[in-house]
Amino acid sequence: MESESVTTPFGRRPMSLALLLKQRRGEAIAAGTTRSKWKLFRSVCEARAGLDVTDRALTVLDALLSFHPEDELSSEKGLVVFPSNAQLSLRARGMAPATLRRHLAVLVEAGLISRKDSPNGKRYVRRGREGVIDEAYGFSLAPLLARAGEIEAMAARIAADRQLLRGMKERLTICRRDIAKLISAAIEEAVPGDWGRLSSMFHALLQRIPRAATPENLPPILEELETIRLDIINTLESHEKIQIASTSESQIERHIQNSNPESTSESEPGLKTGREADRHHEPRAGRDSREPGMGGEGPLAIARTNAARLKSFPLGMVLQACPDIVDYGPGGAIASWRDLMMAAVVVRSMLGVSPSAYEQAASVMGQENAATVMACILQRGGSITSAGGYLRDLTRRAEHGEFALGPMLMALLRAKDRFKVLLEKGCQRVNVGKEPGAPPRQNEVR
């Protein structure tokens, strides 16, 4: 270990209390402390920002370490190197003498090396008879070894912060891209929402991103951007669920705007008599889209008007008349109109009704009434040979104001009541003459 005596600077360089404290701290090395000088140098390079040294100063430190004969710095061996300015300049990539002196002062100020000046300010070594170094004057690497643990911990912390910052920047980039593209998609698809306000908030947050991002100033902005992205995703998912519940294949709005609906001549023949077919193709008084006084309303406007006249009924009444639809609801239950619409989509696929037939019914009757009609068709499944043709026939009649949902529901309710009365009469007939508490007879209703 080097001598613990204090060395004052040679020449005109002043002495200070800070320099004294750095010298004393540099000499306080725990016994047995060793470090690989090049691994320690890499830690110094990693912790450069925390040590407040420049890259040119690190070049000088690299040159000084190259003059140490061993690959390992040890508290038990000499830590003073004594190269001349000419040799040190060569190993410092030809650095000019004035620049060399300036960066040596930076290393001393940072507490990585200390000066051990000789009486005349020269750097040299005095050896004994056996060639062992008795005294050396030059630059001591003891402060570097004394601060090895501190430097390594600082380097590990800076590396972790850099990795954290890199991950934050990646998340920020992905979040910016997601928000921009999701807002663009929502506007193009005409999804309801205050997209102008969200876009303004998004661009305002982008202006707040600092040029010099750090793990301290970036997380608040990233959190706000992720909140905006989550709100947009929730809005789009809610809209998509509503569309799936009503059509399951596509958005109803696109089919409502289609002025050339699909032909009904598919695998679902319409259930029309000859007179009804003739009446369907005849121009109806007061309904021609070119008739004066109608304001240019076409068949689609008339269909919407007739759909508005189609009365809706309470959900409880629909489920009472059509209890079979409940089994196809989410989780085997129907608690809202939305559940009924989702169940109607399942039933439509099961009964072989084409998506276009159901979408046309929903556009004419309304989503709730179309789902109710599907529930009625399911309830009367045994008496309907072509569910798709029957639905198209009801849709055509609804377009001309000739269909009412109430009679269909009332007929199902009356049929349900008749079945209940017949069942009760059958049970009473079986129980006539039977003693109370007697076991049921063979083939008896239980």
Secondary structure, 3 states (H helix, E strand, C coil): CCCCCCCCCCCCCCCCHHHHHHHHHHHCCCCCCEEEHHHHHHHHHHCHHHHCCCHHHHHHHHHHHHCCCCCEEECCCCCEECCCHHHHHHHCCCCCHHHHHHHHHHHHHCCCCEEECCCCCCCEEEECCCCCEEEEEEEECHHHHHCHHHHHHHHHHHHHHHHHHHHHHHHHHHHHHHHHHHHHHHHHCCCCCCHHHHHHHHHHHHHCCCCCCCCCCCHHHHHHHHHHHHHHHHHHHHHHHHHHHHCCCCCHHHHHCCCCCCCCCCCCCCCCCHHHHHHHHCCCCCCCCCCCCCCCCCHHHHHHHHHHHCCCCCHHHHHHHCHHHHHHCHHHCCCCHHHHHHHHHHHHHHHCCCHHHHHHHHHHHCHHHHHHHHHHHHHCHHHCCCHHHHHHHHHHHHHCCCCCHHHHHHHHHHHHHHHHHHHHHHHHHHHCCCCCCCCCCCCCCC
